[in-house]
Amino acid sequence: MTRTYVQISWGFTAGAVLGLVVTLPLFAAEREQFNVEGLDRARGPFVGQLELITEGSKLQVVRSVRFRDGGSETTSGVGRRQGNQIRASLQLAVGAEGALRGRSSKTVELRLRLDRSGRCQTRCLEGRSILSKGHGAHPGKELSFAADLGPKGATDGSKKSAKKLQSEHFLERFEGVPFVKGKGDAREIEGNDPEQGALGDCYLVAAMIAVARSDPKVIRRMITSKGGGKYSVKLSGLGSWGRDVSLTVDDTFPSTGKGRRKMLAYVSSTDRKTVRGTKFYELWPSLLEKAYATHKGSFAKIEGGHSDGPFEFISGKSASSYYTFFRNGKDIATLIRNARAKGYPICVGTKSDTGKLGRRLNVTGNHVYVLWGVKGGRYQLYNPWASSHPSRTVTAAEIQKLASHVYVGEF
């Protein structure tokens, strides 16, 4: 908005007016701010701020976000507004070191769609490739609406009432099937199916991936289709007196967009199945995550945890959590070797500060990785984001330095 005002200055000498100065018009810049969150294809979930600065006919856009790995990114540039849509060309500064090396700034296109309620949808693109998707709202507003995603009932023997599952995103239906054999996959349930989204449940997604690799039949037995987009998901041992819980959940999930722009906000699978021109999503990771969130009461209540718990309620078998503090590299190597010999799923939970070694190897603190494999006596760690993996394999001694826990499912 352009504001016009009059500035008046008076001067007096012995009661006479010496001068009158009128300045018309003056323009005051209008600033519009949004809190934003979303998912970056390369770096995973992000949160931050987006600012639109309008001065006269000029529109400046500043976008500052931080990622779950502790990194941050600030881009700025000039945009243009057409109705409720804004397009801006933003540049990412390379810093002094990059400038000295002759690098040029990276340019990305921001597309922004506004609505009357003070919310927005965002996309960042490089050429035709989508780099990130997200949404935002004015400070003080919820990023979207709360909704009841709870099951119609729980059958754990305790006759507990349905729980309300609150979402901070749009709710969209993702029509699909539980399992899809993706391109290049050997079977329908694979470790490369789940990708963590904008929810801090790496411990759960990592456990899904590990079990999908070691014993996919366990996951298949958890989910039963009830028709009409509803599914029964069995969570072992989470009911009263250690009984199993069977929850009914549907195919409506938090999304970062609406309609044709919808994208699963939390865990997702990239596998799709097309039948007569209709695209169907692979749903098993999303159904499992939603069922656990339903049992706990909300998605927010499943943020942060340890993978031994999911190992147990996924399989119905025991799991163990081993502190690395009490073990040296040789102990950890023996632990992993014995577990792998039995075909057990294994995850590794990192310390809050992975130090210089973690920064050098691109290992994030307070995060859970899947022990994906062994190459030449070294261990390959897999990031549940399905990106930003460690830069190389690690030794058992390095796991002892980087990790606080090693989780083993005993099945």
C-alpha positions in Angstrom: 0.0 0.0 0.0 1.3 3.5 -0.8 0.7 6.1 1.9 0.6 9.8 1.0 0.9 12.5 3.6 1.7 16.2 3.9 4.7 17.5 5.8 4.3 21.1 7.0 7.0 23.4 8.5 6.3 26.8 10.1 8.7 29.6 11.1 7.9 32.7 13.0 9.6 36.0 13.7 7.9 38.7 15.8 4.6 37.1 15.0 5.1 37.1 11.2 5.1 33.9 9.2 8.5 33.5 7.5 7.9 30.3 5.6 5.6 27.4 4.8 7.0 24.3 3.3 4.6 21.6 1.9 6.0 18.2 0.7 3.4 16.2 -1.3 3.5 13.3 -1.8 5.9 11.1 0.3 5.8 7.3 -0.1 6.2 4.9 2.9 7.3 1.4 2.2 4.8 -1.3 3.2 6.1 -4.5 4.7 4.2 -7.7 4.7 5.6 -10.7 6.6 4.9 -14.4 6.6 6.1 -17.2 8.7 6.8 -20.1 6.3 7.6 -23.8 6.5 7.9 -26.5 3.9 10.1 -29.1 2.3 13.3 -28.6 0.3 14.1 -31.4 -2.1 17.8 -31.4 -1.3 17.9 -30.4 2.3 14.7 -31.5 3.8 12.2 -29.6 6.1 12.6 -25.9 6.7 11.1 -23.0 8.6 11.6 -19.3 8.2 10.3 -15.9 7.2 9.2 -14.3 3.9 9.0 -10.5 3.6 7.4 -8.4 0.9 8.5 -4.8 0.8 6.4 -2.6 -1.5 7.6 1.0 -2.2 5.8 2.8 -4.9 5.7 0.4 -7.9 8.7 -1.6 -6.7 8.4 -4.9 -4.9 11.4 -6.4 -3.0 11.2 -10.0 -1.7 13.4 -11.4 1.1 13.3 -15.1 2.0 15.2 -16.4 5.0 14.9 -20.1 6.0 16.7 -22.5 8.3 16.9 -26.3 7.8 16.7 -29.2 10.2 20.5 -29.8 9.7 21.2 -26.4 11.3 22.0 -24.7 8.0 20.3 -21.5 6.8 19.7 -19.7 3.5 18.8 -16.1 2.6 17.7 -15.0 -0.8 16.4 -11.7 -2.0 15.4 -10.0 -5.2 12.8 -8.0 -7.1 9.4 -9.3 -7.9 6.2 -8.4 -9.7 2.6 -8.8 -8.6 -0.3 -9.9 -10.7 -3.5 -10.1 -8.7 -3.0 -12.6 -5.9 0.2 -14.0 -7.4 3.8 -12.9 -7.1 6.8 -14.0 -9.1 10.3 -13.0 -8.0 13.8 -13.7 -9.2 15.9 -14.3 -6.0 19.7 -14.6 -5.7 21.6 -16.5 -3.1 24.9 -14.8 -2.2 27.9 -17.0 -2.4 29.8 -15.1 0.3 33.2 -13.6 0.3 35.1 -16.9 -0.2 32.9 -17.8 -3.1 33.3 -14.4 -4.7 37.1 -14.6 -4.4 36.9 -17.9 -6.3 34.9 -16.3 -9.1 31.6 -18.0 -8.4 28.4 -16.3 -9.4 25.3 -16.1 -7.3 22.7 -18.7 -7.7 19.3 -17.5 -9.1 16.0 -19.2 -8.3 12.4 -18.2 -9.1 10.0 -17.8 -6.3 6.3 -18.2 -7.0 3.9 -17.0 -4.4 0.1 -17.3 -4.2 -1.7 -15.2 -1.7 -5.2 -15.5 -0.3 -7.5 -13.1 1.6 -7.0 -14.8 5.0 -3.3 -13.8 5.2 -1.9 -17.1 4.1 0.3 -18.1 1.1 1.6 -21.0 -0.9 5.2 -20.9 -2.1 7.4 -22.7 -4.7 11.1 -22.2 -5.5 12.2 -23.3 -9.0 15.4 -23.5 -10.9 14.4 -23.7 -14.5 11.5 -26.2 -14.6 12.8 -28.1 -11.6 11.0 -27.6 -8.3 13.5 -27.0 -5.5 11.1 -26.6 -2.6 7.4 -26.2 -1.7 5.9 -24.6 1.3 3.2 -22.4 2.8 3.0 -19.5 5.2 0.8 -17.2 7.2 1.0 -13.7 8.7 2.6 -13.7 12.2 0.0 -14.6 14.8 -2.0 -16.8 12.4 -1.9 -20.6 12.4 -0.3 -21.8 9.2 -3.6 -23.5 8.4 -6.6 -25.0 10.2 -6.9 -27.7 12.8 -9.0 -30.7 11.9 -10.2 -33.9 13.4 -8.3 -36.8 11.7 -9.1 -39.2 14.5 -10.3 -42.7 13.9 -14.0 -43.7 14.4 -12.9 -46.0 17.1 -10.0 -48.0 18.6 -10.2 -51.7 19.2 -7.4 -52.3 21.8 -9.9 -53.8 24.3 -10.1 -50.6 26.3 -13.0 -49.0 24.3 -11.1 -45.7 24.3 -12.9 -42.8 22.5 -11.6 -41.4 19.2 -8.6 -39.1 19.5 -8.4 -35.7 17.8 -5.5 -35.4 15.5 -4.5 -31.8 15.0 -2.8 -30.7 11.8 -0.9 -27.5 11.0 -1.3 -28.0 7.3 -4.0 -28.3 4.7 -5.8 -31.6 4.7 -6.1 -33.3 1.3 -7.1 -36.8 0.2 -4.3 -38.8 -1.4 -6.1 -41.6 -3.3 -3.8 -44.7 -3.4 -3.0 -48.2 -2.4 -0.9 -49.5 0.5 1.9 -50.9 -1.6 3.3 -50.2 -5.0 6.3 -51.8 -6.7 8.3 -48.8 -7.9 10.5 -48.5 -10.9 13.7 -50.5 -10.3 12.4 -52.1 -7.0 12.6 -55.8 -6.5 9.4 -55.8 -4.4 6.5 -53.6 -3.3 7.9 -52.7 0.1 11.4 -51.4 -0.1 13.7 -49.3 2.1 13.7 -46.5 -0.4 9.9 -46.0 -0.1 9.7 -43.7 3.0 10.9 -40.1 2.9 10.7 -38.0 6.0 8.8 -34.8 5.6 8.4 -31.7 7.7 7.8 -33.6 10.9 10.6 -34.4 13.4 10.0 -38.1 13.5 13.2 -39.3 12.0 13.4 -42.1 14.6 10.1 -43.5 13.3 10.8 -43.1 9.5 14.3 -44.6 10.0 12.7 -47.6 11.7 10.2 -48.0 8.8 13.1 -48.0 6.4 15.2 -50.5 8.4 12.3 -52.9 8.7 11.3 -52.6 5.1 14.8 -53.7 4.2 15.1 -56.5 6.7 11.6 -58.0 6.9 9.0 -56.4 4.7 6.4 -59.0 5.5 6.1 -57.4 9.0 4.9 -54.2 7.5 2.5 -55.9 5.1 0.8 -57.6 8.0 0.2 -54.3 9.8 -2.2 -52.8 7.1 -5.6 -54.0 6.0 -7.8 -52.2 3.5 -11.4 -51.6 4.6 -12.5 -50.0 1.4 -13.6 -46.4 0.7 -10.1 -45.0 1.4 -10.0 -46.5 5.0 -7.4 -48.8 6.4 -6.9 -50.7 9.6 -3.4 -50.4 11.0 -2.2 -52.7 13.8 0.3 -51.3 16.4 1.6 -54.1 18.5 1.7 -53.8 22.3 0.5 -50.2 22.6 -2.9 -50.9 24.2 -3.7 -51.3 27.8 -1.9 -54.2 29.5 0.3 -54.5 26.4 -2.5 -55.4 24.1 -2.3 -54.7 20.4 -4.1 -51.6 19.0 -6.0 -51.6 15.7 -6.7 -48.1 14.5 -8.9 -47.1 11.5 -7.3 -44.3 9.5 -8.3 -42.8 6.1 -6.3 -41.5 3.2 -6.5 -37.8 4.2 -3.2 -36.4 5.2 -1.5 -33.0 5.9 -0.5 -31.3 2.7 1.6 -28.3 1.9 -0.8 -27.3 -0.9 -4.3 -27.8 -2.1 -5.9 -29.5 -5.1 -3.5 -30.1 -8.0 -0.7 -28.5 -5.9 -1.0 -30.9 -3.0 2.1 -32.6 -1.7 2.4 -34.8 1.4 3.8 -32.6 4.2 5.0 -35.4 6.4 6.4 -38.9 5.5 5.7 -39.9 1.9 6.7 -42.4 -0.8 7.8 -41.4 -4.3 6.3 -44.6 -5.8 3.1 -44.2 -7.8 0.8 -46.5 -9.7 -1.2 -45.3 -12.8 -4.3 -47.2 -13.8 -6.3 -45.9 -16.8 -4.8 -42.5 -16.5 -5.4 -42.2 -12.7 -2.4 -41.8 -10.4 -2.5 -43.7 -7.2 0.0 -43.0 -4.3 1.8 -45.6 -2.3 0.4 -45.0 1.2 2.0 -47.4 3.7 4.5 -45.0 5.2 1.8 -42.3 5.6 -0.7 -44.7 7.0 1.7 -46.0 9.6 2.8 -42.5 10.7 -0.8 -41.3 10.9 -1.9 -44.4 12.9 0.9 -43.8 15.5 0.1 -40.1 15.6 -3.6 -41.0 16.1 -2.7 -43.3 19.0 -0.5 -40.6 20.7 -3.1 -37.8 20.1 -1.5 -35.6 17.5 1.4 -35.4 15.0 3.1 -33.0 17.3 3.3 -35.7 20.0 5.3 -38.0 17.9 8.1 -35.6 17.3 11.4 -36.8 18.9 12.0 -40.3 20.1 14.1 -43.5 19.8 13.8 -46.2 17.2 13.6 -49.1 19.6 9.9 -48.1 20.3 8.8 -48.2 16.6 10.7 -51.5 16.1 8.6 -53.0 18.8 5.1 -51.7 17.8 5.8 -52.5 14.1 6.9 -56.0 14.7 5.5 -57.1 18.1 8.9 -58.3 19.0 11.6 -56.9 21.3 14.1 -54.3 20.5 17.2 -52.8 22.3 18.8 -49.4 22.6 22.6 -49.5 23.2 24.4 -46.4 24.6 27.7 -45.8 22.7 29.1 -44.0 25.7 29.8 -47.3 27.5 31.4 -48.9 24.3 34.4 -48.5 22.2 34.7 -48.9 18.4 35.5 -52.6 18.7 32.4 -53.2 20.9 30.2 -51.4 18.4 31.6 -53.4 15.5 30.8 -56.6 17.3 27.3 -55.4 18.1 26.6 -54.5 14.5 28.2 -57.7 13.2 26.1 -59.9 15.4 22.9 -58.1 14.6 23.5 -58.2 10.9 24.3 -61.9 11.0 20.7 -62.4 12.3 19.2 -60.1 9.8 18.0 -57.6 12.4 17.1 -54.0 11.5 19.6 -51.4 12.8 19.4 -47.6 13.3 22.0 -45.2 14.6 21.0 -42.1 16.7 23.5 -39.2 16.6 24.6 -36.9 19.4 23.2 -33.4 19.7 26.6 -32.1 18.6 28.5 -34.3 16.2 31.5 -31.9 16.2 34.0 -31.3 13.5 33.8 -34.9 12.4 30.0 -34.6 11.8 30.4 -31.4 9.9 33.1 -32.9 7.7 31.0 -36.0 7.0 27.6 -34.2 6.7 26.2 -36.0 9.7 23.4 -34.1 11.4 23.1 -34.0 15.2 20.0 -35.2 17.0 19.0 -37.3 14.0 18.5 -41.1 13.4 20.1 -42.8 10.4 19.6 -46.3 9.0 22.5 -48.6 9.0 22.1 -49.4 5.3 25.1 -51.7 4.6 28.7 -52.5 5.1 31.5 -51.9 2.5 35.1 -52.9 3.2 34.5 -53.0 6.9 33.0 -49.6 7.0 29.3 -48.7 7.5 26.9 -46.9 5.1 24.5 -44.6 6.9 21.2 -43.7 5.2 19.4 -40.4 5.9 15.6 -40.9 6.2 15.2 -37.6 4.3 16.2 -39.7 1.3 18.9 -37.0 0.6 21.8 -35.3 2.3 23.4 -38.6 3.2 26.8 -38.8 4.9 29.6 -38.0 2.5 31.3 -41.3 2.9 31.1 -44.6 4.8 32.1 -44.5 8.5 34.1 -46.8 10.8 32.8 -48.3 14.1 35.1 -45.9 16.0 33.5 -42.9 14.1 30.0 -44.2 15.0 31.1 -44.2 18.6 32.1 -40.5 18.2 29.1 -39.4 16.2 26.3 -41.5 17.8 24.7 -41.7 21.2 22.6 -44.8 20.6 22.5 -47.9 18.3 19.0 -49.3 18.0 18.5 -53.0 17.1 15.2 -54.7 16.4 15.4 -58.3 17.6 13.5 -59.9 14.7 
